Amino acid sequence: MLEGTWTLAKVADNGVATMRAHRQVAWLGGVCLLLSLACARQALSEPRSSVRVRAAACTPLTAQERSWLGPEWDSFLPFVRSCTVRRKNSQTVFLLSVWAIDFEASLPKGAPAARLPKPVVVSTEGRILAHLPAGFPDDPPRSSQVSFFDWVDGFPRRIRVRIKDPAVFGNREAILSWDEASRTYTSTESAQQER
């Protein structure tokens, strides 16, 4: 009788141990799933090797950069900033944009709103490569973040513009892709709404 009881107790202990092992495997599987989802979200949100334009690093225009802009920019030139975009061992491009908040602060009270030129991406030779769909860093009441990614042979093939808009249109993003035939970026604005 003692021998049979011992066998049943041993089976019961093995069953408890098996259940514990199954719980541990399930817990580890859950942790792995959460980590992989977090990594996937990060990969989708900002591609590796992207260069995000930092407004704080942008500078007033040089004389050469001023020469790249047409006459529609003349009244805004004191408020235009140049943002250098490059990676190690890559070509340089520039994002030129009117700092809208600074410009608006310079206007007399009650002055009509001016239509600001959209930011442009320019090559070192002064060739306009893209017109962005929204002001950078601000286009009141909107604001935007700009990232250059998908670098091939030292040149960014895509530009992501994330537009934060508290108005009716809501948050959205636009991807501009390099078109080799026209040697410019073309835009495909996403209908993605982020609330």
C-alpha positions in Angstrom: 0.0 0.0 0.0 2.8 2.4 0.8 4.4 1.7 -2.5 1.2 2.6 -4.5 0.7 5.8 -2.5 4.2 6.8 -3.2 3.7 6.2 -7.0 0.6 8.4 -7.0 2.3 11.1 -5.0 5.2 11.0 -7.5 2.8 11.4 -10.5 1.1 14.2 -8.7 4.4 16.0 -8.1 5.4 15.5 -11.8 2.0 17.0 -12.8 2.6 20.1 -10.7 6.1 20.5 -12.0 4.8 20.1 -15.6 2.1 22.8 -14.9 4.8 25.1 -13.5 6.9 24.6 -16.6 4.0 25.3 -18.9 3.2 28.5 -17.0 6.8 29.6 -17.2 7.0 28.9 -21.0 3.7 30.8 -21.5 5.0 33.8 -19.4 8.3 33.9 -21.4 6.4 33.6 -24.6 4.2 36.6 -23.6 7.3 38.7 -22.7 8.9 37.8 -26.1 5.7 38.8 -27.9 5.5 42.1 -26.1 9.2 42.9 -26.8 8.8 42.0 -30.5 5.7 44.2 -30.8 7.6 47.1 -29.2 10.6 46.6 -31.6 8.2 46.4 -34.6 6.4 49.6 -33.5 9.8 51.4 -33.2 10.9 50.1 -36.6 7.6 51.3 -38.2 7.7 54.6 -36.4 11.2 55.7 -37.3 13.3 53.6 -39.8 16.8 52.7 -38.7 19.3 54.9 -40.4 16.8 57.8 -40.6 18.0 61.3 -40.0 15.4 63.4 -38.2 15.7 67.2 -38.7 16.2 69.0 -35.4 14.9 72.6 -35.5 17.4 73.6 -32.8 20.3 72.7 -35.2 19.0 74.9 -38.0 20.8 78.2 -38.7 20.1 81.5 -40.5 20.6 81.4 -44.3 24.0 82.0 -45.9 24.3 84.3 -48.9 24.6 81.2 -51.1 21.5 79.6 -49.7 19.6 82.9 -50.2 20.5 82.8 -53.9 18.7 79.4 -54.2 15.3 80.9 -53.3 12.9 82.7 -55.7 11.4 86.1 -55.3 8.4 84.7 -53.4 10.7 84.2 -50.4 12.1 87.8 -50.4 9.8 89.2 -47.6 10.5 86.1 -45.4 14.3 85.9 -45.7 15.1 87.1 -42.2 12.9 84.3 -40.8 14.2 81.5 -43.1 16.4 78.8 -41.5 18.6 76.2 -43.1 18.7 72.7 -41.7 21.6 70.6 -42.9 20.7 66.9 -43.5 23.5 64.4 -43.9 24.9 61.2 -42.5 28.5 60.2 -42.3 30.0 59.6 -45.8 26.8 60.9 -47.5 25.7 63.7 -49.7 24.3 66.8 -48.0 20.9 68.3 -48.7 19.3 71.3 -47.0 15.8 71.9 -45.7 15.0 75.6 -46.0 11.9 76.8 -44.1 10.3 80.0 -42.8 10.1 80.0 -39.0 6.4 80.9 -39.0 6.1 81.7 -35.3 9.0 84.2 -35.5 7.6 85.7 -38.7 4.1 86.2 -37.2 5.6 87.7 -34.0 7.3 90.4 -36.2 4.0 91.5 -37.7 2.1 94.5 -36.3 -1.0 93.7 -34.3 -4.0 93.1 -36.5 -1.9 92.6 -39.7 -3.4 90.2 -42.2 -2.0 86.7 -42.2 0.6 86.1 -44.9 0.7 83.0 -47.1 4.1 81.4 -46.3 6.1 79.5 -48.9 6.3 75.8 -48.1 9.6 74.4 -47.0 12.0 73.1 -49.8 14.7 70.5 -49.9 17.6 71.8 -51.8 20.8 70.2 -53.2 24.3 71.7 -52.6 24.1 73.0 -56.1 20.9 75.0 -55.2 18.5 72.7 -57.1 15.1 72.4 -55.5 14.5 68.7 -54.9 11.2 68.8 -53.0 8.4 71.0 -51.6 7.1 69.8 -48.3 3.4 69.7 -47.6 3.5 71.6 -44.4 5.7 74.2 -42.7 8.6 73.1 -40.5 8.8 73.2 -37.6 5.5 75.0 -37.3 2.7 76.0 -39.6 0.2 77.3 -37.0 -1.9 75.7 -35.8 0.0 72.7 -37.2 3.5 71.5 -36.4 5.6 68.9 -38.2 8.5 66.5 -37.9 10.7 65.7 -40.9 12.9 62.6 -41.3 15.1 61.5 -44.2 15.5 57.7 -44.6 16.1 54.9 -47.0 19.6 56.0 -47.8 21.1 54.5 -50.9 24.6 55.3 -52.1 24.7 58.2 -49.5 21.5 59.8 -50.7 18.1 59.7 -48.9 15.4 58.1 -51.1 12.5 59.0 -48.9 11.3 61.8 -46.7 8.7 61.4 -44.0 6.7 64.4 -42.9 4.6 63.9 -39.8 2.0 66.6 -39.4 0.4 67.2 -36.0 -2.9 69.1 -36.6 -5.4 69.9 -33.9 -7.9 71.1 -36.5 -10.5 69.0 -38.4 -8.0 67.1 -40.6 -6.2 65.6 -37.6 -2.7 64.2 -37.5 -1.3 62.6 -40.7 1.9 61.9 -42.5 3.2 62.3 -46.0 6.0 60.2 -47.6 8.0 61.8 -50.4 9.8 59.3 -52.6 12.7 60.0 -54.8 11.8 59.8 -58.5 15.0 59.1 -60.5 13.4 60.3 -63.8 12.5 63.8 -62.7 15.3 63.9 -60.1 12.9 65.2 -57.5 10.8 63.9 -54.6 7.1 63.1 -55.2 4.5 63.1 -52.4 2.0 60.5 -51.4 0.1 61.9 -48.4 -1.3 59.2 -46.2 -4.8 59.1 -45.0 -3.6 57.8 -41.7 -5.3 59.6 -38.8 -3.6 59.5 -35.5 -5.9 60.6 -32.7 
